[in-house]
């Protein structure tokens, strides 16, 4: 399973813990660790803050519009 697939699968659980559905990258890292992910923390963080974030600077050949940065360091699924 790709890092993106694991993150997308974990988002409902992460969002349920938040009053407004937003989260920080560490929330994603923690949940994926609980689920037994073998992806490096840096890979998970890069996916959240850059590869999967539609309003992040375009720094990758392949990006996705799965998430939006809603405030400094907080993200929400689109």
C-alpha positions in Angstrom: 0.0 0.0 0.0 1.4 3.4 -0.9 1.9 6.2 1.7 -1.0 8.1 0.1 -3.3 5.1 0.3 -2.5 4.6 4.0 -3.0 8.3 4.8 -6.4 8.4 3.0 -7.5 5.3 4.8 -6.5 6.8 8.2 -8.1 10.2 7.6 -11.6 9.3 8.9 -10.2 8.2 12.2 -7.9 11.2 12.5 -10.7 13.6 11.6 -13.1 12.1 14.2 -10.7 13.1 16.9 -10.8 16.8 15.9 -13.6 19.2 16.7 -13.4 20.8 13.2 -11.9 17.9 11.2 -8.5 19.5 10.8 -5.2 17.9 11.8 -1.5 18.4 12.0 1.1 16.2 10.3 2.0 14.5 13.6 -1.6 13.3 14.0 -1.2 11.4 10.7 2.3 10.0 11.7 0.9 8.8 15.0 -2.1 7.1 13.5 -0.1 5.4 10.7 2.3 4.1 13.4 -0.7 2.7 15.4 -1.7 1.0 12.2 1.7 -0.6 11.6 2.8 1.5 8.7 6.4 1.0 7.6 6.7 4.3 5.8 9.3 6.7 7.1 8.0 9.6 9.2 9.6 12.0 6.6 7.6 10.3 3.8 4.4 10.6 5.7 5.0 14.3 6.5 6.1 15.1 2.9 2.8 13.6 1.6 0.7 15.6 4.0 2.4 19.0 3.6 3.3 18.8 0.0 2.4 15.9 -2.3 -1.2 15.6 -1.2 -1.8 19.3 -0.4 -3.5 21.1 -3.3 -2.5 24.6 -2.1 1.2 23.8 -1.4 4.0 25.0 -3.7 4.4 22.6 -6.7 7.7 20.8 -5.8 6.9 17.3 -7.1 6.3 15.8 -10.5 3.1 14.1 -9.2 0.8 15.9 -6.8 -2.8 15.4 -5.6 -5.5 17.7 -4.4 -6.5 15.5 -1.4 -5.8 18.1 1.4 -5.8 21.8 1.9 -3.7 23.8 4.4 -6.3 25.7 6.4 -4.0 27.5 8.8 -0.4 27.4 9.8 0.4 23.7 10.2 -3.2 22.5 10.0 -4.7 20.5 7.2 -8.2 19.3 6.2 -9.4 16.9 3.6 -10.9 18.5 0.4 
